[in-house]
Amino acid sequence: MDDITHILETTRTVAIVGMSDNPERASHEVAHYLQAGGYRIIPVNPGLAQKGEKVLGETPYADLEAAAKGLKEAGEAPIDMVDVFRKSEDVPPVADQAIAIGAKTLWLQLSIHHPEAEQKAAAAGLNVVSNKCTKIEHARRGIVRDV
């Protein structure tokens, strides 16, 4: 089993950083796909959190720390994967928060790369995947999960 297959098979809760409430945006499409595939998705977007409206039935949070705190207070499973839909230059603070909340994986979507942040996350023990789409990789591997 390769690393990406292992990550996708063992991940349960995915924070979607930069998630949009627009169904035509890639972040929304990927989140919907993952949710339909049995993953718990957590929208992370300050604008959506401020609106106070659920997205795909989930409460959006302003940042990863607020999301982790909200899940913990609700007695729910922690965030396993941080799936990033932000510009490459926006990755360092997201990587720092992923480390701080104890995420297992930092996943940077297609065309997103930040070598220093990736190295820092890997050094902290996180699995790091960059420039790959979770939806594409999941579909390519034919992973089926119990929903």
C-alpha positions as CSV (number, residue, x, y, z in Angstrom):
1,M,0.0,0.0,0.0
2,D,1.4,3.4,-0.9
3,D,1.5,6.4,1.4
4,I,-1.4,8.2,-0.2
5,T,-3.6,5.1,-0.1
6,H,-2.8,4.6,3.6
7,I,-3.6,8.3,4.3
8,L,-7.0,8.1,2.5
9,E,-7.9,4.8,4.1
10,T,-7.1,5.9,7.7
11,T,-8.4,9.5,7.6
12,R,-11.8,10.1,9.0
13,T,-12.1,13.9,9.5
14,V,-10.9,16.4,6.9
15,A,-10.7,20.2,7.5
16,I,-11.1,21.9,4.1
17,V,-9.1,25.2,4.5
18,G,-10.4,27.8,2.0
19,M,-13.7,26.0,1.4
20,S,-16.2,27.9,-0.6
21,D,-20.0,27.7,-0.3
22,N,-20.2,28.0,-4.1
23,P,-20.9,24.5,-5.5
24,E,-19.0,25.5,-8.7
25,R,-15.7,26.0,-6.8
26,A,-13.2,23.1,-6.6
27,S,-13.0,23.3,-2.8
28,H,-16.8,22.7,-2.5
29,E,-16.8,20.0,-5.1
30,V,-14.0,18.1,-3.4
31,A,-15.6,18.5,0.0
32,H,-18.9,17.2,-1.3
33,Y,-17.1,14.2,-2.9
34,L,-15.2,13.4,0.3
35,Q,-18.4,13.7,2.4
36,A,-20.3,11.4,0.0
37,G,-17.4,9.0,0.3
38,G,-17.8,8.7,4.1
39,Y,-15.4,11.4,5.4
40,R,-16.5,14.0,7.9
41,I,-15.6,17.4,6.4
42,I,-15.0,20.6,8.4
43,P,-15.3,23.8,6.4
44,V,-12.6,26.4,7.4
45,N,-13.1,29.8,6.0
46,P,-13.4,33.0,8.1
47,G,-16.0,34.5,5.7
48,L,-18.2,31.5,6.0
49,A,-17.8,31.3,9.7
50,Q,-18.9,35.0,10.0
51,K,-22.0,34.2,7.9
52,G,-23.0,31.6,10.5
53,E,-24.6,29.3,7.9
54,K,-23.9,25.6,7.6
55,V,-22.1,24.4,4.4
56,L,-22.9,20.8,3.3
57,G,-24.6,20.4,6.7
58,E,-21.4,21.4,8.7
59,T,-20.6,24.4,10.8
60,P,-17.8,26.5,9.2
61,Y,-14.9,27.7,11.4
62,A,-12.7,30.8,11.0
63,D,-9.5,28.8,11.4
64,L,-8.1,25.3,12.3
65,E,-7.7,26.1,16.0
66,A,-11.4,27.1,16.3
67,A,-12.4,24.0,14.4
68,A,-10.3,21.7,16.6
69,K,-11.7,23.4,19.8
70,G,-15.3,23.2,18.5
71,L,-14.9,19.5,17.7
72,K,-13.3,18.7,21.1
73,E,-16.0,20.6,23.0
74,A,-18.7,18.7,21.2
75,G,-16.9,15.4,22.0
76,E,-16.3,14.6,18.4
77,A,-13.3,13.1,16.6
78,P,-10.3,15.3,16.0
79,I,-9.2,16.6,12.6
80,D,-7.0,14.0,10.8
81,M,-6.3,15.8,7.6
82,V,-5.9,19.5,6.7
83,D,-6.8,19.8,3.0
84,V,-5.6,23.2,1.7
85,F,-7.3,25.2,-1.0
86,R,-5.3,28.4,-0.6
87,K,-2.4,30.1,-2.4
88,S,1.0,28.7,-1.8
89,E,2.1,31.8,0.0
90,D,-0.7,31.3,2.5
91,V,0.4,27.8,3.5
92,P,2.9,28.6,6.4
93,P,0.3,29.7,9.0
94,V,-2.0,26.8,8.0
95,A,0.9,24.3,8.4
96,D,1.6,25.8,11.8
97,Q,-2.0,25.4,12.9
98,A,-2.1,21.9,11.5
99,I,0.9,21.0,13.7
100,A,-0.6,22.8,16.7
101,I,-3.9,20.9,16.5
102,G,-2.2,17.5,16.1
103,A,-3.4,16.8,12.5
104,K,-1.9,13.7,11.0
105,T,-1.7,15.0,7.4
106,L,-1.2,18.3,5.6
107,W,-2.5,18.0,2.1
108,L,-1.9,20.8,-0.4
109,Q,-4.1,20.7,-3.4
110,L,-3.1,20.9,-7.1
111,S,-0.6,23.7,-7.8
112,I,0.0,24.4,-4.1
113,H,3.5,24.1,-2.9
114,H,5.5,25.6,-0.1
115,P,8.8,23.7,0.6
116,E,9.6,25.3,3.9
117,A,6.1,24.8,5.4
118,E,6.1,21.2,4.0
119,Q,9.4,20.5,5.6
120,K,8.3,22.0,8.9
121,A,5.1,19.9,8.9
122,A,7.0,16.7,8.0
123,A,9.6,17.4,10.7
124,A,6.7,17.7,13.2
125,G,5.6,14.2,12.2
126,L,2.8,15.0,9.7
127,N,2.3,13.2,6.5
128,V,2.7,15.8,3.7
129,V,1.2,15.6,0.3
130,S,1.5,18.5,-2.2
131,N,0.3,19.4,-5.6
132,K,-2.3,16.6,-5.6
133,C,-6.1,16.5,-5.4
134,T,-7.7,14.4,-2.7
135,K,-10.7,13.7,-5.0
136,I,-8.6,12.6,-7.9
137,E,-6.3,10.4,-5.8
138,H,-9.2,8.9,-3.9
139,A,-11.0,8.0,-7.2
140,R,-7.9,6.7,-8.8
141,R,-7.4,4.3,-6.0
142,G,-11.0,3.1,-5.9
143,I,-11.2,3.4,-2.1
144,V,-14.5,2.4,-0.7
145,R,-15.4,3.3,2.9
146,D,-18.1,2.3,5.2
147,V,-20.4,5.4,5.4
